[in-house]
Amino acid sequence: MPASFHKSTLFIIVFVMMIPISLIAQNFSGDELIGKGNPELFGEGIGLRKEAYEAFLKMKAAAKKEGINIKVVSGYRNFDRQKAIYESKYRRFTNSGLSPEKSIRKIIEYSTIPGTSRHHWGTDIDVIDDNGKYSGDVLIADKFHGNGPFCKFKEWMDLHANSFGFYLVYTDNANRKGFEYEPWHYSYRALSKQMLTEYIKIDIKKVLFDEQLLGKEYLDDEFINTYHRDHILGINPELY
């Protein structure tokens, strides 16, 4: 066999090995995408896929040089954890007198229906500056603006997060529908874009009915279609 063939083959192998994993099409199981899989995750209390975690560490180190201590307050959440959050709010709201329909609408201002959360993927994180002087709930938009404790952090993320592969998910674009503005929620785009492409092929209504989710009888086709359009796809266009 000609030596040139061996050289060409070796060059192709080396070239492929140098391509970042995120640029190679990956297969994600349906269970992984709805939070029922068992992905390999990294970072205690964080839960990011390997490539995303490595990028996060680089971002954290860069921010530290400027006096910012990036802290993940919420990372990976599996289906059961998201279901517990959702159903706890559903019971609380309905017990306070809200109708099931209004309770669900109130829940999805900020919280996702289980099986539909980007936090199921190991690519998304909610972050703050642990050097900020804060008290009470931290995931409140006002704390990232004006005189809030995370203003410096927000300014730094606006300038640098994208260079590490992280993009704000729910922006303050007035024309965006779905979840409320979340200045703390970032996604590692190189992986999450691929996962979103696969996720939208899933019949999420069937998933929710099979799980006997509280209030599932109110999640009809019209609701699911609107939720899919406004909430699942109501994100930063950079993440499509």
C-alpha positions, 0 to 999 in steps of 0.5 A: 500500500502506498506510503502516501495513503498511510500519511493521509490516513494518519493526518485524518486521524490526528485532525479528527482527534483535535476537533472538540467533542462538541463539534462532533455530532453526539447522540443523546438518549431520550431519557437523558433529555428528559432528566431520566438518564444517567449522564457523567457529570462533573463538579460537586454540587454543580453537575455539568458534562465534562466539556461544559465543566472544563469551560466553567472552570476556565471562566471561574478562574478568569473572573476570580482575577477580577475579584468575582467568585462565580458560584453555581446555586443550581446545576443539574436537576433530574426529572424527579427533582424537577417534578418535586419542585413543580408539584410542591408549587402546584399544591401550594398554589391550588391550596391557596385558592388558585384554579389548577390552570392559574396555578400552572401558569404561575408556576411556569413564570420561572419554573419548568414542567418536569421533563422540559427543563434545560437543567436536565441536560448537564449544560445549564447553570444558575450562577451568582457572585459569592463575593457579593453581599446578599441575603435572602433569595438570590435569584431575583432580577433586581439583585443583578441590576442597579445597586444590587449585589451582583451588578459587577458580576452581571457586567463581567458576564455580559462581557466575557461569558460568551467567550467561554461558551456560556450564553444567557438563556432567558434574556430581557428582550421585550419581544421574547415570550415564555419564562421571565427574564433570568440574569443568572441562567447560563447555558453551555451552547456547544452542547445544549444546541445539539441537545435542543435539536434532539429534544424537540423531537420528543412527545413531551405530552406522552411523557407527562401523562405516563408520569401521572403528573399533578394537573396533567389533565390541564396540559392539553394539546393547546397548552403543550403547543403554546408552552413548546413555542413560548417557553421551550423555544422562548430563549436567546436566539444564539442558543438555537 
